[in-house]
Amino acid sequence: MIRKLASLPATLLATSFVIFGAAYAAPGDPVTFLAGGKDNLSPEHIAAVRAQYHLDDPFVVQYGRWLGDAVTGDLGRSLQYNDQVGDLLAARLPSTLGLVAYSTVLFVVFGVGLGVLAAVRGGRVDAAVVAGTTFATSVPPFVVATALISLFGVQLGWFPVLGGGSLWHLTLPAVTLATGALAIISRVTRQAMIEQRELDHVTVARASGLSERLIVVRHVLRGALGPIVTMCGLVTAGMLAGTVVVETAFGISGVGSLLVHAINTHDFPVTQAVLLLMVAAYITVTTLVELLQPLIDPRTRRAA
């Protein structure tokens, strides 16, 4: 546990270096972007901009200054909005977190449910679940978003197609974001339960006369929780980056749409901050899942 927690700062440090280096190596003169896209700048204006943003300093010095400010909570000022990046993230983060939380509930409930159903029933039900989840994983999110907007938003008029704020507004975006994740979780659940059903203790429990329902709940599903919970954590951690497409498609003012706008307008401080936030969230969630794994699956603790 100490080793995993100690690796967090090192991983975040390496990630921050890559993110800052990518922005530093971006094509084009940053002075043009920092000066508002004007090309006919006087030498005095160019020198003033370079001095203001310390562009003449070595790369390591610029990175150290940016990292030091980020650690203290100062993520810089947006070039497009002329506002603190931290304030922009604080205003948009609740919408993104609400969307991710809603999507997580959907893919966990329905993904695990379909996986259990396929493993227990078998036959045509299993084949239908496998075929449906295979199709779901092959459809890009923007195609799912377009189909949901066209059917449930425009033709039927059941759900709003733009904006967020309420669960009703977030339903179609959450379904779009959860579709691919639901397919992954159902396949993992199905495979884990099939493997558990073939173990000796399940055979003994069935031979002792326990009902099939108790066997599935107490022995099969309980033994399969380790890989299921691990995959749910990994999928949830990666969902923050997946909101980029969904928020853009549904016009939600979240972190994902902020990143797209920042990239299009060459707003480097916002781009760096959002990417660092996404990576930090992913690393934190995956580390927590690894720490909780021995508590969920005692076999992991015994092996360690």
N, C-alpha and C positions, 0 to 999 in steps of 0.2 A: 504494500500500500504506500509506504514511504517512497519507494522507488518510482511508482507511477505518478504520485503527486509531484515529486521532484522533477520529473520529465516534462511537466506542463510548462514551466517558464522557459525551458530550453527550446521546446517546440514552438512556442509563441514567438520567441526571439528570432528563430530561424525563419518563421513565416513572415514576420514583420520586415525582415531584411529582404526577402524575395519580393514582397509587395512594393516596398519603397523602391527597390532596384528596378522593377518593371516600369513603374511610373517615371523613374529617372531616365530609363533607356527608351522611352516612347519617342517615336519619330516626330520631328518638328522642333522648332525653337520654343521652349516654354515661355519665353518673354512675350511671344505673340499671343499666347492664350491668356497669360496673366494681365496683359494690357488690353484685353477685351477684343482680341482678333484684329486689331489695327496693324496694317503693314507699313504705313508711312510714318514711322516713329522717328523722332529726332534722336541723335546720339545721347543727348542729355537725358531724355525720357527713358531710353533703354538702360542707361547706367543707373538711373534712379530705381527702376523696377528690379534690376539685378541686385542692387544693394538692399532693397527692401526685403526681398525673398532669399537673400544670401546665396544666390545662384553661382557666385564666383568661388564659393568655398569648396573644398574637396568633397567627394561623395561621402566619405566616412563621417566628416564633420556635419554635413547636412542630415545624414541618417541619424546620427547621435542626437542632434538637436530635435528632430522630429520625434524620435523615440522617447526622449526625455519629456517632451511636452505631452505625448500620448499617455505616458505612465501617470502623469499628474492630472489627467482628464482634459487636457487642452488638445483637441483634435484639429485645431486650425480654424480658418474662416473660409466659408464657401466663396468661390470666385463668381458663381452664377447668382446666388441668392444674397450675397454680401451679409451673411449671418453665420453665427458660430455653428460648426458642424455638429457639435454635441447637442445643441438645441434642435437642429433638424432631425437628428436620430431620435431624440426623446419624443418629438411630436409624431413621428411616423412608426416608431417601433411597436406601440400597442396594437395597431392594425395588423401588422405582420405576425406578431405573437398570437393574436386572436385567431388569425387564419390558420397558422400552424397547429394550434391547439385543437381547433375544430376538425381539421384534417386528420390529426392523430387519433382522435376519438373515433372517427369514421373508419379509418383503415384498420385500427386495432379490433374494433367490435366486429366488423363485417369480414375482415381478412382472417382473423382467427376462427370466426364462426364457419366460414366456407371451408377452411382447411380441416376443421374437425368434422364437418359434414362429409367431406370427400373421403377422409380416412376411415370413418365409421361405416358409412353406407356402401362405399365402393361401387362397382358396376357402372351403370349409366350416369349416376350422380357424380361419381369420381371423374368420369370422362368429360362430363359437361363442365365441371369446375376447372379441370385442367385446360380444356379448350378455351373457356371464357377468360381465364387468367392469362393464358398465352396471348390471346388477342389483345387484352388490355395492356400488357407490357409492350406491345409492338406499336401502339398508337401514340404519337407525340402529344404532349400536353396542349399545344396550341390547337390541334385538331379536336381534342376532347372539348376544349373551351368553346370553339366555334360551333360544334354540334349542340352543346348544351344551351348556348345563347340562342341559337336558331330555333330549337325545339321548345325549351321551357321558358325562354325569355320573350321571344318575338311571336312565335305562333300560338303557344298556349297562354302566355302572359302570366305564368304562375310566380315567377321570380324576377326581381330587378336585375338588370344586366350591367349596371355601372355603379361604382361607388361601394363603400363599405360602412361599417358602424354597428349594424345589428346582425344577429344570427341569420335573419332572413336574407339580408344582402350578401352575407358570406357563404350561403349554402352552395350555390353553383361554383364559386371559386374553390371552396373546400372539397367539393366532389371532384373537381378537375385535378386538384393537387393530390387527392387521396387515391385516384384510380390506379396509377402505376404502383403505388406503395401497397395498396390492397392486394394486388395480384402477387407481389413478392411475398408478403406475409402469409397469404393463403398457401402458397407453394411450400414455404418453409414449414408452416404448421403441419401440413399434410405429410411431408416427408418425415418430420420428426416423430409424429404419432405413429406412422407406419413402422418406423424403426423400433419404437417402444413396444408396440403390440407383439413383436417377435421375440421379446426378451423372456427369460425363464420365469421371472417373478409374476409376469402377467399370465403366463400359462398356469402357474400354480394357483393364482387367485381365481382363474376361471374354473379350474378343476375342483376347487374347494366349494364351489356353489354360489359365489357372489354374482349378483346381477350384472348384466353388461353395462348398465349405466354407472354403477359404482366402480367397475373396473376402468371404464374410460376416464372418469373424473379423478379417482384416487391414485391410479397407477399409470395410465397411459398419458393423460394430459399433464399430470403433475411432473412426470419424468421428462416431458418434452418442453417444459417451460424455459429451460436454460437457453437453447437456441432461439426460441420464439422471442423472449424478452430481449436478447442480444440484438436480434435483427430489428425489432421494433425501435430500439434505441438508436441504432445506426441510421435507420430510415428517417426517424424524427430529426436527428442531427443534420442530415443532408437536406431536409425540407426548406431550411432557411434560404438556401441558394435556389431552390426550385420555385420560390415565390416570384422570381424575376419575371418569368413568362406569364404566370397567372395574374399577377397584379397589373401587368401591362395590358393584358387582354381584357380585364374587367374594370380597368380604370380605378384601381384602388391606390390610395396615397400611402404606400408602405415603403419599407426599406428597399424592396426589390425594384420598384418603379423609380425610386430615387437613384439607385445605382445605374439604371439604364439612362436616365436623363443626365447623370453626371458624366458618364462615358461619352455620350453624344456631344456634350458641351465642353469636354476636356476639363471638367472640374476635378482636378487632381486631389485636393484635400478630402472631398466627399468620397471619391472613388477609393482612396486608400483606407479611409475610416470604415466604410461599409464592408470592404473585402476583409479587413482585419476583424471586424465584428463577426462576420460569417464563419471565418476560420476558427476564431476563439470559441464560438458557440459549438461548433462541430467537435473540436478537441475536448472541450469540457464535458459535453454529453457522452461522448464515447469513453472518456476516462471514468465517469461515474458508472457507466454500464459495466465496465471491466471490474470496478471495485465492488459492485453489487452482485456480480456473477457468482462468487462463492456462497453468498447468502441464499441465492435462488436455487443453485444446484450444488448440493453437498459433495458430489463427486469431484467437482472442480477443486474444492477445498482439500479433499483427501489427496488428490493428485499433486497439488502444490506442496 
